Structure formats: C-alpha cells, structure tokens
Amino acid sequence: MTDSCQLSPTGPSQDKKNLLDVAAFRANFPIFSNHPDLIYFDSASTTQKPQVVVDSLLDYFTNNCANAGRASYSWSTQLTRAIEETRAKVAQFINGEQKNLVFTSGATDSLNLVALTYGLSNLEDGDEILLCPQDHKSAVLPWYNVQSMLAAQGKNVTIKHFAIHEVGDYDLRSIKELVSPRTKVLAMAHIHHVFGLDMEVSKIRAIVGPDVVISLDCSQSVGHTKVDAKALDVEFISFSGHKMFAAPGTGGLYVNPRVADKIKPIRLGGQSPFEIKDNSLEFSASSSSSVHQLIECGTVNIPAILSLGKAVDFISTTGIDAIEAQLSDLTVYLWQKLTALPGIVFAPGIGICRCDNGFGIISFRFEQISSLDLTFMLDAEQIFVRAGDHCSQKNNEEDDYLRVSMHAYNTREEVDQLVEILESNLG
Ligand SMILES: Cc1ncc(COP(=O)(O)O)c(C=O)c1O
C-alpha cells in the first residue's frame, strides 16, 4: 500500500492555474470550428490536431513529397535534414540525447521494441520481469511474447504481477514483496490511461534499485506534463505522437545511453549499419552509431514525423505548465461535478484518492445504467467518450467504466454539458 496518492512533484502548483487562454488555444484546432457542437472527451485515445500540424501534413503531400535519406537531390536531402532537426527537437523536449531517440509508429511499436530489442537479447534463464496486468496491453503483452520466444530457446523467464492500490496508483508494497535479485525488468506507466494518476516512478526506482531496467510508458504524460528523461532515471521511455497533437503513425522510443550498447536490432533494411561478409552478417558502422540507426529501417513516416516537430513547437509555444494547469483544473472540476450524481461509482483515481490535481482522465460507472448504453446516449448529443476494456485486463467484470479523457482545448462549459446530459439519463 502506498503512503498516499499524492501526485508527484511533476504536478502543477496552484499558482500556475489559469495561465492558459483556453479560447485562444482552442481556436488553433479547426475541428472545433467545423463541428461547433462537438464535445471531444477521448483525448487519451488520440488528440485533435492543431492547424500547424494539418498544414505540415498537407505541405509534404502537396509541395515536397519525396523519400528521405535515399537520394542526393535537394528535396530528399532537405527532408533528411528536417527529420534530424525534428529528432533533435523532440529529444530536447524530453531532455534526452538526439542520437538515442528512435522514431516509431506509436507507443505500441515503441513498447514492443523495448521487449524485442532489449528483452530478447538480454534476459537469461531464471530472470524475472515485474509488470501490472491492469496497465495497457501494449505495455504488458510484448513481455509475454518475449517470454514465449525465450522459452523456445530453453530460457525460462518468470513474469510477476504487481497490483494497483485501491486509490489508483501502484501498490508499492506488492512491488517490495516481489522484487528479487533475479528481477531484471519492470514495466510501468507514467500516468495511467484509465486511472489518470502519476504512478510514482521515483518511488519505484527507490524500491527496485539502480540495476532493474525500467520501461516507462509515457503515452499519457508526454504533452500533458513535463517529461524529463534525465530526471525520470529510467532506461526506456515510450510515447505516441498522435496523443500529443501530431499525426497518427508516429511515436518515440527514448533509450537511456546507459543501455544503448545492449540493444540488438530485430529488423534490418536499407539504412541498417550491417553488411554481408563471407556470407554472414557483419556490423558495419563506426562505434559512434546511434541507437536510431540500429532500430529504424525502411522508409519512416516522413509527414507524421515532421508533424510531430510542429506539435512540439506548438506545445512549447503554449507552455507545458499552462497545458498541465488547464488539464488539472478541468479534472478537479469534472470530479467535483460528478460526485453529485446519483449512483456514481468511481474507478480508482481522483474520484477515490480525492487529490487536488489531475491529468485529464477520470473513469467511473453508474449503478443504474451500463457505461456502453451511456456512450450511445452521449454520442447522440455529439459527446464522445469511451467505454469497454480500455485495452487493459479488467480486475473484475464490474469494472465497466466510462472514461472521460480531456486535453487543454476542453472547457468547464463542456464539462457542465456532459454532467447535465448524464444527469438527465440517470433516471
Ligand atoms: C498507456 C498507453 N500505452 C500504450 C498505448 C498505445 O498507443 P498507440 O496507440 O500509440 O500504439 C496507449 C493508447 O491508448 C496508452 O494509453
């Protein structure tokens, strides 16, 4: 059991609240002027896109469509340069090294790459992995995949489960009980995609010690709160571009320099630093080869990557503190309004721990009506929320939660409308 569910020091201080001019921020998103009645509350799934991101996608397709890293003509070399500039920008955004940032197709790709490029080649017979089955399946299943691949090589790796505490962060006591000298990897979320809390990575690092490799799923934190690769002190950081205002089909994997030389690529192609010598594979790059050269191969998603650079500029210009403060304000406001509704049952998270801080996600259900039925009723009012398994294993069948996930473009008025419609459907 954790001491409390206090959100980590990454949370915004109260005096930063209301720094964001929400109306001006929202005006950057054409979807809202095209659909004035839309209330979009599914940003944990994917965010809406600002005009700068839309423009950059259109610009690639209509003005300078070519491949990068392949040819010597100007468009190609300019695109190669633009991708590397974007890499530098995104790496700086998370306070990491440019050469250790790999572009991926999204967080699922990144999390699978951790398991396959690190786990598969570094785990040994008898080693143990710690994970939480209530995390997103993209953070959980890749380790089972690697476990079965290793079993086929005669190496038996055990996966142990730590629990969610009733308030919604991890049960630190269960981690203390499970960690052993054979623990080699711990997979965890930075901010949980259903419970919406900061999952306390620094406390977990203190429990497991410096030698356990931590794979941190930052899908719900990058673009919502400051993510600092150096301060977080984990080996791997995975995130999605499309959950931070960029196009789908892009994401990132940040590899801490201290494990960079332990990475073994699992797919090779045109740009891979390998050649065939004496009819076998030989590493051909200099020792200065970067992690992304080892892992990225084939044509990358050029327009989506460039759009990620624009999204980072957009967030930086707005200010991550202002975004975070707006999100926290909305979360607390929503929670306060929801508590008045009859029959409400909160999932773990702010509704149970009652913190004065949040990251835009609240999950709940009602005793008198199914969450799925409610999503249909809300859809009829153009309010988009999500129900279902939320891509994670349910603790029990009653966990049929409706998830409201917001971003800084949402408003208190939208929250009021949601609560009003919920109230009128509760009978
Ligand atoms: C916590 C978490 N991890 C991983 C993912 C998968 O991300 P992607 O869709 O970018 O692969 C999601 C998506 O919802 C998520 O919320």
The ligand as an SDF file (V2000), in Angstrom:
LIG
                    3D

 16 16  0  0  0  0  0  0  0  0999 V2000
   -0.9420    3.8740  -21.6670 C   0  0  0  0  0  0  0  0  0  0  0  0
   -0.9660    3.5370  -23.1300 C   0  0  0  0  0  0  0  0  0  0  0  0
    0.0150    2.7750  -23.6370 N   0  0  0  0  0  0  0  0  0  0  0  0
    0.0540    2.4690  -24.9420 C   0  0  0  0  0  0  0  0  0  0  0  0
   -0.9170    2.8890  -25.8130 C   0  0  0  0  0  0  0  0  0  0  0  0
   -0.8390    2.5210  -27.2640 C   0  0  0  0  0  0  0  0  0  0  0  0
   -0.5160    3.6680  -28.0120 O   0  0  0  0  0  0  0  0  0  0  0  0
   -0.5350    3.6680  -29.5960 P   0  0  0  0  0  0  0  0  0  0  0  0
   -1.9740    3.6650  -29.9970 O   0  0  0  0  0  0  0  0  0  0  0  0
    0.1520    4.9390  -29.9760 O   0  0  0  0  0  0  0  0  0  0  0  0
    0.2040    2.4980  -30.0750 O   0  0  0  0  0  0  0  0  0  0  0  0
   -1.9790    3.6600  -25.3270 C   0  0  0  0  0  0  0  0  0  0  0  0
   -3.0790    4.0900  -26.2230 C   0  0  0  0  0  0  0  0  0  0  0  0
   -4.1830    4.3300  -25.8210 O   0  0  0  0  0  0  0  0  0  0  0  0
   -1.9890    4.0190  -23.9580 C   0  0  0  0  0  0  0  0  0  0  0  0
   -2.9650    4.7740  -23.4220 O   0  0  0  0  0  0  0  0  0  0  0  0
  1  2  1  0
  2  3  1  0
  2 15  2  0
  3  4  2  0
  4  5  1  0
  5  6  1  0
  5 12  2  0
  6  7  1  0
  7  8  1  0
  8  9  2  0
  8 10  1  0
  8 11  1  0
 12 13  1  0
 12 15  1  0
 13 14  2  0
 15 16  1  0
M  END
$$$$
